[in-house]
């Protein structure tokens, strides 16, 4: 055996047993996670009788893509999607604005009681949302008279303690030398925030926007309480109404669930790189 071939064989290392086992476990977990989506899509393509068979079939005997059109025509989905997009866009933009300003103040500005106020913000994360549900409902419906409106689904969610915490941790990781250089050039807090901090914080901002946007898209209990008509109902409440009327028709229910989930899946697939970077960068500086 020549020295060249020997060195080539040595350069190609065989995978170790632990690495193979790790990949097998990850593949098994991926299958378990993906299987509900596969089941939803295949059931949406089945006929009514095949969708109710027991034991169920793993593959549809005959594809029925018309189920999606039938499910779409059975409810005012265009209105539900429009309401949800408006709510998600306004809430996400408003929450990003308040979180950026508050996080910058906690990270880069000095004022009396800063640590105490920040601890109070973090303490609100330990309060379950169910504990504030009734007081918020009374405030919105009785005093503000926002029952069955879009603003009732928008205004209470324009600020988030978690988003403030996440952005503050990232702002603390930005080198102080950049702030000193900006100060020498005559830049104030607002210019430093706009010109230096925000461009360096794109992954974290995308992470906050994704978390907030997905949370608003999936919200159900609060919109169910404050809405009473299809004109202002979001997508999840609309899906609940659809299930009440067509719950026995599993193929239509799965078709509706498919186009309700599809936008979130697409957004996540596009922005997953920024999402991972956003969680990796902030660190744990205090």
C-alpha positions in Angstrom: 0.0 0.0 0.0 1.4 3.3 -1.0 2.1 6.2 1.5 -0.3 8.4 -0.4 -3.3 6.0 -0.2 -2.5 5.3 3.4 -2.5 9.0 4.3 -5.8 9.5 2.3 -7.4 6.7 4.3 -6.2 8.2 7.5 -7.6 11.6 6.5 -11.1 10.1 5.9 -12.2 9.3 9.4 -15.1 7.0 9.9 -17.9 8.4 12.0 -17.8 7.4 15.6 -20.6 5.3 17.2 -21.7 8.3 19.4 -22.0 10.5 16.4 -24.1 8.0 14.5 -26.4 7.4 17.6 -26.8 11.2 18.0 -27.9 11.6 14.4 -30.3 8.7 14.7 -31.9 10.2 17.8 -32.2 13.6 16.1 -33.7 11.9 13.0 -36.3 10.1 15.2 -37.2 13.3 17.0 -37.6 15.1 13.7 -39.9 12.4 12.5 -42.0 12.6 15.6 -42.2 16.4 15.3 -43.0 16.4 11.6 -45.6 13.6 11.7 -48.6 15.7 12.9 -48.0 18.1 10.0 -47.9 15.1 7.6 -51.1 13.7 9.1 -52.8 17.1 8.8 -51.9 17.4 5.2 -52.7 13.9 4.1 -56.1 14.0 6.0 -56.9 17.2 4.2 -56.4 15.4 0.9 -58.7 12.4 1.8 -62.4 12.0 1.1 -64.9 12.3 3.9 -65.3 8.5 4.3 -61.5 7.8 4.1 -60.9 10.5 6.8 -63.2 8.6 9.2 -61.9 5.1 8.6 -60.5 3.1 11.6 -57.8 2.1 11.5 -56.8 5.2 9.5 -54.8 5.1 6.3 -51.3 6.6 6.1 -51.7 7.7 2.5 -54.8 9.0 0.8 -56.2 6.4 -1.7 -57.2 9.3 -3.9 -56.1 13.0 -3.5 -58.9 15.5 -3.2 -57.3 19.0 -3.5 -60.8 20.5 -3.8 -61.2 20.1 -0.1 -59.2 23.3 0.4 -61.5 25.3 -1.9 -64.5 23.8 -0.1 -63.1 24.6 3.3 -62.2 28.2 2.2 -65.8 28.8 0.9 -67.4 27.5 4.1 -66.3 30.5 6.3 -65.2 34.1 5.9 -61.5 33.3 5.9 -60.5 36.4 4.0 -61.9 38.5 6.8 -60.2 36.4 9.4 -56.9 36.7 7.7 -57.2 40.4 7.1 -58.0 41.0 10.8 -55.2 38.9 11.9 -52.6 40.5 9.6 -53.7 44.0 10.8 -53.4 43.0 14.5 -50.1 41.2 14.0 -48.5 44.1 12.1 -49.6 46.8 14.5 -48.8 44.9 17.6 -45.4 43.8 16.4 -44.5 47.3 15.3 -45.7 48.9 18.5 -44.1 46.3 20.7 -40.7 46.6 18.9 -40.8 50.4 19.4 -41.6 50.3 23.1 -39.2 47.4 23.7 -36.3 49.1 21.9 -36.7 52.4 23.8 -37.2 50.7 27.2 -34.4 48.2 26.7 -32.0 51.0 25.6 -32.9 53.0 28.7 -32.3 50.1 31.0 -29.0 49.1 29.3 -27.3 52.4 28.4 -28.9 55.2 30.5 -28.4 56.1 34.1 -31.4 57.1 36.2 -32.5 56.7 39.8 -34.3 53.4 40.6 -33.3 51.7 37.3 -32.5 48.3 38.8 -35.7 48.3 40.9 -37.9 49.2 38.0 -36.2 46.5 35.9 -36.8 43.9 38.6 -40.5 44.9 38.7 -40.6 44.4 35.0 -39.1 40.9 35.3 -41.5 40.1 38.2 -44.5 40.6 35.9 -43.2 37.5 33.9 -44.1 35.4 36.9 -47.7 36.5 36.9 -49.8 34.0 34.9 -51.9 35.6 32.2 -55.1 34.0 33.6 -54.7 36.1 36.8 -55.0 39.3 34.8 -57.6 38.1 32.4 -60.7 39.3 34.3 -59.3 42.7 35.3 -58.2 43.4 31.7 -61.5 42.3 30.4 -63.4 44.7 32.8 -61.1 47.5 31.9 -61.4 47.1 28.2 -65.1 46.4 27.9 -66.6 48.4 30.8 -64.4 51.5 31.1 -62.8 51.8 27.6 -65.8 50.4 25.8 -63.7 48.6 23.3 -65.7 45.4 23.2 -65.8 43.8 19.7 -63.1 46.1 18.3 -59.7 45.6 16.8 -58.1 48.0 19.4 -59.1 45.7 22.2 -56.9 43.0 20.6 -54.0 45.5 19.9 -53.5 48.0 22.7 -53.0 45.5 25.7 -50.1 43.9 23.8 -48.1 46.9 22.7 -45.5 46.2 25.4 -43.8 43.0 26.6 -41.4 42.5 29.6 -39.8 39.5 27.9 -39.0 41.6 24.8 -37.5 44.3 26.9 -35.4 41.8 28.8 -34.1 40.1 25.6 -33.2 43.4 23.9 -31.6 44.8 27.1 -29.3 41.8 27.4 -28.2 42.3 23.8 -27.7 46.1 24.2 -25.5 45.4 27.2 -23.2 43.2 25.0 -22.5 46.1 22.6 -18.9 47.4 23.4 -18.7 50.6 25.4 -16.0 51.8 23.0 -18.7 52.3 20.3 -20.7 54.5 22.7 -17.6 56.5 23.6 -16.7 57.0 19.9 -20.2 58.1 19.2 -20.1 60.5 22.1 -16.9 62.0 20.9 -18.5 62.6 17.5 -21.3 64.5 19.2 -23.9 61.8 18.9 -26.6 61.7 21.5 -28.6 58.6 22.7 -31.1 58.7 19.9 -28.5 59.0 17.2 -26.4 56.2 18.8 -29.4 54.0 19.0 -30.5 54.6 15.4 -27.1 54.5 13.7 -25.2 51.9 15.7 -27.3 49.9 18.1 -30.2 49.0 15.8 -28.0 47.9 12.8 -26.1 45.6 15.2 -29.3 44.2 16.6 -31.1 42.9 13.5 -31.1 39.2 14.6 -32.5 40.0 18.0 -35.1 42.4 16.6 -36.2 39.7 14.1 -36.4 37.2 17.1 -38.6 39.6 19.1 -40.8 40.2 16.0 -41.2 36.5 15.4 -42.0 35.6 19.0 -44.5 38.4 19.3 -46.0 37.9 15.8 -46.5 34.1 16.3 -47.9 34.7 19.7 -50.5 37.2 18.3 -51.3 34.9 15.4 -51.9 32.0 17.8 -53.8 34.0 20.5 -57.3 32.6 21.2 -58.6 33.1 24.7 -58.4 36.9 24.8 -59.9 37.5 21.3 -62.6 35.0 22.1 -63.6 37.1 25.1 -63.6 40.5 23.5 -65.0 39.7 20.1 -68.6 38.7 19.1 -68.8 39.1 15.3 -66.8 37.8 12.3 -66.0 41.4 11.3 -63.3 41.7 13.9 -62.5 38.0 14.8 -58.9 36.8 14.2 -57.9 33.6 12.6 -57.8 31.3 15.6 -61.3 32.3 16.8 -62.5 31.8 13.3 -60.9 28.3 13.3 -62.8 27.5 16.5 -66.1 28.6 14.9 -65.3 26.5 11.8 -64.6 23.4 14.0 -68.0 24.0 15.8 -69.8 23.9 12.5 -67.7 21.3 10.6 -66.0 19.3 13.4 -67.4 16.0 12.1 -65.9 16.6 8.7 -62.3 15.9 9.5 -61.0 16.4 5.9 -62.4 19.9 5.8 -61.1 20.7 9.3 -57.6 19.6 8.4 -57.7 21.6 5.1 -58.6 24.7 7.1 -55.9 24.0 9.6 -53.4 23.7 6.8 -53.9 27.1 5.4 -54.1 28.6 8.9 -50.7 27.2 9.9 -49.0 27.6 6.5 -48.1 31.4 6.8 -46.4 30.8 10.2 -44.4 27.8 8.9 -43.2 29.8 5.9 -42.2 32.8 8.0 -40.3 30.6 10.4 -38.5 28.8 7.7 -37.4 32.1 6.1 -36.3 33.7 9.4 -35.0 30.7 11.4 -31.4 31.8 10.9 -32.1 35.2 12.5 -34.1 33.5 15.3 -31.2 31.2 16.3 -28.7 34.1 16.2 -31.1 36.2 18.3 -31.1 33.7 21.1 -27.4 33.1 20.8 -26.1 36.7 21.0 -27.8 38.4 24.0 -25.9 36.4 26.6 -26.5 36.7 30.3 -24.9 39.9 31.2 -26.7 41.8 34.0 
